[in-house]
Amino acid sequence: MPPMKTPGVYIVEKSAFPSSVVEVATAVPAFIGYTEKADNKGKSLANTPWRITSAAEYHAYFGGAPKATVHIEDETAKTPQPLGGSFAFEGKRYRLTRTGNPYAFYHSMLLFFQNGGGACYIVSVGDYAADIEAAKLRDGIEQLVKEQEPTMVVIPDAVRLDFDNCTSIQQAALQHCGGKMKNRFAILDVWGGHRTRQDKEGDPVANFRDSVGINFLDFGAAYYPWINTTIVQDSDLNYENFDNPDVLQKLLSTELTPKSAEAAATPRAKMQAAAVAKITNKKEDWKDSQGTQLDDAMVASEKSLLNKALIAMSPLYNTILKEIKDSLNLLPPSGAMAGVYTMVDNTRGVWKAPANVSLSSVVAPAVNITHDDQEDLNVTTQGKSINAIRSFIGEGTLVWGARTLDGNSLDWRYIQVRRTMLMLEESIRLAAKAYVFENNDANTWVTIKSTIRNFLTNIWKRGGLAGAVPDDAFGVFVGLGETMTPEDILEGILRVTVLVALIRPAEFIEITFQQQMQKS
């Protein structure tokens, strides 16, 4: 207060309470990948982290799904088959090969929202005309350095790269989370996770463990296998998804053409032949009965009617569309897991393990894992635990693992322990900024101690820390001779030590049975 020179009454106000610690958000994933567009009313959002809160906002800023294109070919073809399907017709097998870039980002975003997702950041590194490149995804990770809010990093499109590039992206994500930012967590997919561990092309889990390295493993978790979803619906597909519609036309014509000339002359046969003939129609081929070319709206309507007619007429057409749908619905689980993390954080708290939770819009895991199969996934000599996604009778598809990749660490074995600590560290760090350049004396020490104790007491009351009383759950220490030396004070250093008893999950429950003597 100013010096008192004039007689009178002077009011002095003193703060009675310390400042509070605001708990940071724990469930704000950042998704990096390819989108249809990246536009905000004419302003480009490319390579710019952009916060959204719903699927509707995603569609407004980043567009919709990529168009899947499929190639029908003889099973003896030597071309690669990325996540395709196959079918048999008249004693011969055909396969469906996905062509173009098989982007996983959009469908993973839908999985995120359908599993409880909310606010998140989107980093669009390219549109659907661009190839999936490791360099672009890595640049997308770098864009997150300036953003403080994201707490998770998810890159679904990484598994669409080759194995080596996928590994480099996952290592970059771990480096970003644990080496640079130290306030976020990476959710990783196992490359080739739709295959079994006995697959002739190699064990996907072993390959993942061998390649991911040993750096910052406690800042990430991986899930196996991939999941069969219901994201892509029947209405999302039609004959326009084929890049060689002439082959489809030939197959359907063979199926629907009657064997006799008499049967081929019936009105029904003629109608079917006319419908099949339209499969290869170009835009200028769509005309009305007077020969006038139809406008775009009418063409779209005619195509929809043609697709419905083919579905009603041809069992083969339905079989082929189902194979395509199943292929598109096979997705890496990281998007769904980001939604699960968000849902569990919002309903139970970040200190609850994101496990023993069912997955929405999921039919079944791509690989059926048994109790014995999971032993090597969960506990291994390298410590690189992989969390299983399993199907249980009467319960559906459940997340059945809650370990970080640092599975042998007693400190950071569990996801909830690492993520709770990240929340506590970030919340207290931001609150402590208010005391930078304050006097390094007992008054400041007491204030900081009270601030942190009040925050941790509130976390303990909500069940976030283990202990019957607050002193069992945490301890805060600060002061000369306790956490600091006189030299520390001369150098302008204020040291605070916080001890917390974090909650660990009951991963293994043992129930002992023993017979006793009859008593009555």
C-alpha positions in Angstrom: 0.0 0.0 0.0 1.2 3.6 -0.4 2.8 5.3 2.5 0.4 6.9 5.0 0.9 10.7 5.2 -2.6 12.0 5.6 -4.6 11.2 8.7 -7.5 8.9 7.9 -8.6 5.3 7.6 -6.8 3.0 5.1 -8.3 -0.3 3.9 -5.9 -3.2 3.3 -7.2 -6.3 1.6 -5.3 -9.6 1.8 -6.1 -12.8 0.0 -7.3 -15.5 2.4 -7.2 -18.4 0.0 -4.6 -19.7 -2.4 -5.2 -19.8 -6.1 -6.8 -23.0 -7.4 -5.5 -25.7 -9.8 -7.8 -26.3 -12.8 -7.9 -29.9 -13.9 -6.9 -30.1 -17.6 -9.0 -32.1 -20.1 -7.8 -35.6 -20.5 -9.8 -36.8 -23.5 -8.9 -34.6 -26.4 -7.4 -36.8 -29.1 -5.6 -35.3 -32.2 -6.3 -37.2 -35.4 -3.8 -37.0 -38.3 -4.7 -38.1 -41.8 -6.3 -37.5 -45.2 -9.7 -35.8 -45.6 -12.0 -34.9 -48.5 -11.4 -31.2 -48.0 -10.0 -28.9 -45.3 -11.9 -25.6 -45.5 -13.5 -23.1 -43.2 -15.6 -20.7 -45.3 -12.9 -20.4 -47.9 -9.9 -20.5 -45.5 -7.7 -23.5 -45.9 -7.3 -25.8 -42.9 -4.6 -27.9 -44.5 -1.9 -28.9 -42.0 -3.6 -26.8 -39.4 -4.8 -28.4 -36.1 -8.5 -27.6 -36.0 -10.8 -28.3 -33.0 -14.2 -29.9 -33.6 -16.8 -31.4 -31.2 -19.0 -33.6 -33.3 -19.3 -35.6 -36.5 -21.5 -32.8 -38.0 -18.6 -30.3 -37.6 -16.2 -32.8 -39.1 -18.4 -33.1 -42.2 -18.7 -29.3 -42.4 -15.0 -28.6 -42.3 -13.4 -31.8 -43.7 -16.1 -33.4 -45.9 -17.2 -37.0 -46.2 -16.0 -40.5 -47.1 -13.5 -41.4 -49.9 -15.0 -43.3 -52.8 -13.8 -46.9 -52.7 -12.9 -48.4 -56.1 -12.7 -52.1 -56.6 -11.3 -54.2 -59.4 -12.7 -57.6 -60.3 -10.2 -60.1 -61.6 -9.5 -63.7 -62.0 -8.1 -65.3 -58.9 -4.9 -66.3 -60.8 -4.0 -62.6 -61.2 -0.6 -61.7 -59.8 -1.5 -58.1 -58.7 -1.4 -57.2 -55.0 -4.6 -57.6 -53.1 -4.8 -54.9 -50.3 -7.7 -55.9 -48.1 -9.9 -57.3 -50.8 -12.4 -60.1 -51.0 -13.3 -63.0 -53.2 -16.3 -64.9 -54.6 -17.1 -67.9 -56.7 -19.2 -68.0 -59.9 -19.8 -71.0 -62.2 -16.9 -73.0 -60.8 -14.4 -70.2 -61.1 -13.1 -67.9 -58.3 -12.7 -64.2 -58.6 -11.2 -61.7 -56.3 -11.9 -58.1 -55.5 -8.8 -55.8 -55.3 -9.1 -52.4 -53.7 -7.6 -49.8 -56.0 -6.6 -46.3 -55.3 -5.6 -45.1 -51.8 -7.4 -47.1 -49.1 -7.8 -44.2 -46.6 -8.8 -45.3 -43.1 -9.1 -41.8 -41.5 -12.8 -41.0 -42.2 -14.2 -44.3 -41.1 -12.0 -44.2 -38.0 -13.4 -40.8 -37.2 -16.9 -42.2 -37.3 -15.8 -45.1 -35.0 -14.5 -42.5 -32.6 -17.7 -40.6 -32.4 -19.8 -43.8 -32.2 -17.8 -45.0 -29.2 -18.2 -42.0 -27.1 -15.9 -39.5 -28.7 -16.3 -35.7 -28.4 -14.0 -32.8 -28.7 -10.9 -33.5 -30.8 -8.4 -32.0 -33.1 -8.1 -32.8 -36.8 -4.9 -32.3 -38.8 -5.6 -32.8 -42.5 -2.4 -33.5 -44.3 -3.9 -34.0 -47.8 -7.1 -34.7 -49.8 -8.2 -37.8 -51.5 -6.3 -37.0 -54.6 -3.0 -37.3 -52.7 -1.0 -40.5 -52.0 -0.6 -41.6 -48.4 3.0 -40.5 -47.6 5.0 -40.9 -44.4 6.5 -37.5 -44.7 3.1 -35.8 -44.7 1.9 -37.7 -41.7 5.1 -36.9 -39.8 4.7 -33.2 -40.7 1.1 -33.5 -39.3 2.6 -34.7 -36.0 4.9 -31.6 -35.9 1.9 -29.3 -36.3 0.7 -30.4 -32.9 3.7 -29.0 -31.1 2.1 -25.6 -30.7 -1.2 -27.0 -29.4 -1.4 -27.4 -25.7 -4.9 -29.1 -25.4 -4.5 -32.5 -27.2 -3.9 -35.4 -24.9 -3.8 -38.3 -27.4 -2.3 -38.8 -30.8 -4.1 -41.1 -33.3 -2.9 -41.8 -36.9 -5.2 -44.4 -38.5 -3.7 -43.9 -42.0 -0.3 -45.1 -40.8 -1.2 -48.7 -41.3 -2.0 -48.0 -45.0 1.8 -47.4 -45.5 4.3 -50.2 -46.0 5.6 -51.8 -42.8 8.8 -49.8 -42.5 7.1 -46.4 -43.0 4.3 -47.3 -40.7 6.9 -48.1 -38.0 8.7 -44.8 -38.5 5.4 -42.9 -38.1 4.6 -44.8 -34.9 8.1 -44.1 -33.5 7.6 -40.4 -34.4 4.3 -40.4 -32.5 5.9 -41.9 -29.4 8.8 -39.4 -29.6 6.3 -36.5 -29.9 4.3 -37.7 -26.9 7.1 -38.7 -24.5 10.2 -37.0 -25.8 9.0 -33.6 -26.8 5.6 -32.7 -25.3 5.5 -35.1 -22.3 1.8 -34.4 -21.9 0.0 -36.8 -24.3 -0.4 -40.4 -25.1 -0.2 -42.3 -28.4 -2.7 -45.0 -29.5 -1.1 -47.3 -32.0 -2.4 -50.0 -34.4 -0.5 -53.2 -35.2 0.4 -53.2 -38.9 -1.2 -56.1 -40.6 -3.4 -56.6 -37.5 -6.1 -58.3 -39.5 -3.9 -61.4 -39.9 -3.4 -64.2 -37.5 -0.1 -64.7 -35.7 0.4 -67.8 -37.7 0.0 -66.1 -41.0 2.4 -67.1 -43.8 3.4 -63.5 -44.3 4.7 -63.3 -40.7 3.5 -62.7 -37.1 2.2 -59.1 -37.1 2.6 -58.8 -33.3 6.2 -60.1 -33.3 7.0 -57.8 -36.2 5.5 -54.8 -34.4 7.5 -55.6 -31.2 10.7 -56.0 -33.1 10.4 -52.7 -34.9 8.9 -50.2 -32.6 12.0 -49.8 -30.5 12.4 -49.1 -26.8 12.0 -45.3 -26.5 9.1 -43.7 -24.7 7.1 -47.0 -24.6 5.2 -45.8 -21.5 3.7 -43.0 -23.6 1.8 -45.4 -25.9 -0.4 -48.4 -26.1 -1.1 -50.8 -29.0 -4.2 -52.9 -29.8 -4.6 -56.2 -31.7 -6.4 -57.4 -33.7 -8.2 -55.1 -36.1 -12.0 -55.0 -35.9 -14.9 -55.8 -38.3 -17.3 -52.9 -38.0 -20.7 -51.7 -39.3 -19.5 -48.2 -40.4 -20.0 -48.8 -44.1 -23.6 -49.6 -44.9 -25.2 -51.3 -48.0 -26.5 -47.9 -49.1 -23.0 -46.6 -49.4 -22.1 -49.0 -52.2 -23.3 -49.6 -55.8 -22.1 -50.6 -59.2 -20.2 -47.3 -59.6 -17.6 -48.6 -57.1 -16.1 -50.9 -59.8 -13.3 -49.5 -61.9 -14.0 -52.2 -64.5 -17.8 -52.3 -64.8 -17.7 -54.2 -68.0 -16.5 -57.3 -66.1 -19.3 -56.9 -63.6 -21.7 -56.5 -66.5 -20.5 -59.7 -68.2 -20.8 -61.7 -65.0 -24.3 -60.5 -64.2 -25.4 -61.0 -67.8 -24.2 -64.6 -67.6 -26.1 -65.1 -64.4 -29.3 -63.5 -65.5 -29.5 -64.7 -69.1 -31.9 -67.6 -69.4 -30.6 -70.8 -71.0 -33.4 -71.1 -73.6 -34.4 -68.7 -76.3 -38.0 -69.0 -75.2 -37.2 -67.9 -71.7 -35.0 -65.1 -73.0 -38.0 -63.6 -74.8 -40.1 -63.1 -71.7 -40.7 -59.5 -70.5 -38.9 -60.3 -67.2 -35.7 -61.5 -69.0 -35.8 -58.5 -71.3 -36.1 -56.1 -68.4 -33.1 -57.8 -66.6 -31.0 -57.6 -69.8 -31.9 -53.9 -70.2 -30.9 -53.2 -66.6 -27.6 -55.0 -66.9 -26.8 -53.2 -70.1 -27.0 -49.8 -68.3 -24.1 -50.7 -65.9 -21.6 -49.3 -68.4 -23.6 -46.2 -69.3 -21.7 -42.9 -69.5 -23.3 -39.6 -68.5 -24.4 -38.9 -72.1 -26.0 -42.3 -72.4 -28.8 -41.4 -69.9 -31.7 -40.2 -71.9 -35.5 -40.1 -71.6 -37.9 -41.9 -74.0 -37.7 -38.9 -76.4 -33.9 -39.2 -76.6 -33.3 -36.0 -74.5 -30.3 -36.2 -72.2 -31.2 -36.2 -68.5 -30.0 -33.6 -66.1 -27.7 -34.5 -63.2 -30.5 -34.9 -60.7 -32.4 -37.3 -63.0 -29.3 -39.2 -63.8 -28.6 -39.7 -60.0 -32.2 -40.9 -59.6 -31.9 -43.4 -62.5 -28.7 -44.7 -61.1 -30.3 -45.3 -57.7 -33.2 -47.1 -59.3 -30.8 -49.2 -61.4 -28.8 -50.2 -58.3 -32.0 -51.2 -56.5 -33.1 -53.3 -59.5 -29.7 -55.1 -59.6 -30.0 -55.9 -55.9 -33.5 -57.3 -56.3 -32.6 -59.4 -59.4 -29.1 -60.7 -58.8 -27.9 -62.9 -55.9 -24.3 -62.6 -57.3 -24.5 -58.8 -57.2 -25.5 -58.9 -53.6 -22.6 -61.3 -52.8 -20.1 -59.1 -54.5 -21.4 -56.0 -52.7 -21.2 -57.8 -49.3 -17.6 -58.7 -49.9 -16.8 -55.1 -50.7 -18.6 -53.9 -47.6 -16.9 -56.4 -45.3 -13.5 -55.3 -46.7 -14.2 -51.6 -46.1 -15.5 -52.4 -42.6 -12.2 -54.0 -41.6 -10.6 -51.2 -39.7 -7.7 -50.6 -37.3 -9.0 -50.1 -33.8 -7.2 -46.9 -32.8 -10.2 -44.6 -33.7 -12.6 -46.7 -31.6 -10.1 -46.8 -28.7 -9.8 -43.0 -28.7 -13.6 -43.0 -28.3 -13.4 -45.5 -25.5 -10.8 -43.4 -23.7 -13.0 -40.4 -24.0 -16.1 -42.2 -22.8 -14.4 -43.7 -19.8 -12.7 -40.4 -18.8 -16.0 -38.6 -18.9 -18.0 -41.2 -17.0 -15.5 -42.7 -14.6 -12.4 -40.5 -14.7 -9.0 -40.8 -16.3 -8.0 -43.1 -13.3 -10.3 -45.8 -14.5 -8.7 -48.4 -16.9 -10.1 -48.1 -20.4 -10.8 -51.9 -20.5 -13.6 -54.3 -20.0 -15.6 -52.0 -22.2 -17.6 -53.1 -25.2 -17.0 -51.5 -28.6 -19.9 -49.9 -30.5 -20.5 -50.5 -34.2 -18.2 -53.5 -34.0 -19.3 -57.0 -35.1 -16.3 -59.0 -34.1 -12.5 -58.8 -33.9 -10.8 -59.8 -37.2 -8.9 -62.6 -35.3 -10.5 -64.6 -32.5 -8.2 -64.6 -29.5 -8.4 -67.2 -26.8 -7.3 -67.0 -23.1 -4.1 -68.8 -23.9 -3.4 -66.7 -27.0 -3.5 -63.5 -24.9 -0.8 -64.7 -22.5 2.0 -63.8 -24.8 0.2 -60.5 -25.8 -0.2 -59.3 -22.2 3.0 -60.5 -20.6 6.3 -60.9 -22.5 10.0 -60.8 -21.7 10.5 -57.7 -23.9 7.8 -55.9 -21.9 6.0 -54.7 -25.0 2.5 -55.6 -24.0 -0.2 -55.6 -26.7 -3.8 -55.1 -25.5 -6.3 -57.7 -26.9 -9.7 -57.0 -28.4 -11.7 -60.1 -27.7 -15.2 -61.5 -28.4 -17.1 -63.0 -25.4 -20.3 -65.0 -25.7 -23.2 -63.0 -24.5 -21.1 -59.8 -24.0 -20.0 -58.8 -27.5 -16.6 -57.4 -28.4 -14.6 -56.1 -25.4 -11.3 -54.3 -24.8 -9.4 -56.9 -22.7 -6.2 -55.2 -21.9 -5.0 -51.9 -20.2 -1.2 -51.9 -20.5 1.2 -49.5 -22.0 3.9 -50.7 -24.3 6.2 -50.6 -21.3 4.6 -53.7 -19.8 7.5 -54.7 -17.5 7.7 -51.3 -15.7 6.1 -51.3 -12.3 5.8 -47.5 -12.5 4.2 -47.2 -16.0 2.7 -50.6 -16.7 -0.9 -49.4 -16.9 -2.5 -46.9 -19.2 -4.6 -45.3 -16.4 -1.5 -44.7 -14.3 0.5 -43.0 -17.0 -2.5 -40.9 -18.2 -3.5 -39.9 -14.6 0.0 -38.8 -14.0 0.0 -36.7 -17.2 -3.2 -35.0 -16.0 -1.8 -34.2 -12.6 1.6 -33.0 -13.9 0.0 -30.7 -16.6 -2.6 -29.3 -14.2 -0.1 -28.5 -11.5 2.4 -27.1 -14.0 -0.1 -24.7 -15.4 -1.2 -23.5 -12.0 2.4 -23.1 -10.8 3.1 -20.6 -13.6 1.3 -18.0 -11.4 4.2 -18.2 -9.0 7.1 -17.7 -11.4 9.1 -14.7 -10.2 7.3 -14.6 -6.9 9.5 -14.2 -3.8 11.2 -17.5 -3.0 10.3 -17.4 0.7 8.0 -19.2 3.2 4.9 -17.3 2.2 5.2 -18.5 -1.4 6.0 -22.0 -0.3 3.0 -22.2 1.9 0.7 -20.9 -0.8 2.0 -23.4 -3.4 1.7 -26.2 -1.0 -1.9 -25.3 -0.1 -2.8 -24.9 -3.8 -1.5 -28.4 -4.7 -2.9 -30.0 -1.6 -6.4 -28.6 -2.3 -6.3 -29.9 -5.8 -5.1 -33.4 -4.9 -7.6 -33.6 -2.1 -10.4 -33.0 -4.6 -8.9 -35.7 -6.9 -8.8 -38.1 -3.9 -12.4 -37.4 -3.0 -13.4 -38.3 -6.5 -11.6 -41.6 -6.3 -8.6 -40.7 -8.3 -6.0 -41.5 -5.7 -5.6 -44.5 -3.4 -5.7 -44.1 0.4 -8.1 -44.1 3.3 -7.2 -40.5 4.2 -5.6 -37.7 2.2 -2.3 -38.1 3.9 -2.2 -41.7 2.7 -3.0 -40.7 -0.9 -0.5 -37.9 -1.4 2.1 -35.7 0.1 3.4 -32.2 -0.9 6.8 -31.1 0.3 8.4 -27.7 -0.3 10.8 -25.6 1.8 14.4 -24.8 2.8 16.1 -27.9 4.1 13.2 -30.0 2.9 13.4 -29.8 -0.9 15.8 -26.9 -1.4 19.3 -25.9 -0.3 20.5 -22.3 0.2 22.3 -22.6 -3.1 19.0 -23.4 -4.8 17.5 -20.2 -3.5 20.5 -18.2 -4.6 20.1 -19.6 -8.1 16.4 -18.8 -8.2 15.1 -22.4 -8.0 12.0 -23.3 -6.1 11.6 -27.1 -5.8 8.4 -28.8 -5.0 8.1 -32.6 -4.4 4.7 -34.2 -4.9 4.1 -37.9 -3.9 0.9 -39.5 -5.2 -0.6 -43.0 -4.7 -2.1 -43.8 -8.1 -4.7 -46.4 -8.6 -3.9 -49.6 -10.4 -6.4 -51.9 -12.0 -7.3 -55.4 -10.6 -5.9 -57.1 -13.7 -5.8 -60.5 -12.1 -8.5 -61.7 -9.7 -7.7 -64.8 -7.7 -10.5 -66.6 -5.9 -9.4 -69.5 -3.6 -11.8 -72.4 -2.8 -11.1 -75.0 -0.1 -13.3 -77.6 1.4 -14.2 -77.5 5.1 -15.5 -80.0 7.5 -19.3 -80.4 7.8 -20.4 -78.4 10.9 -24.1 -79.3 11.1 
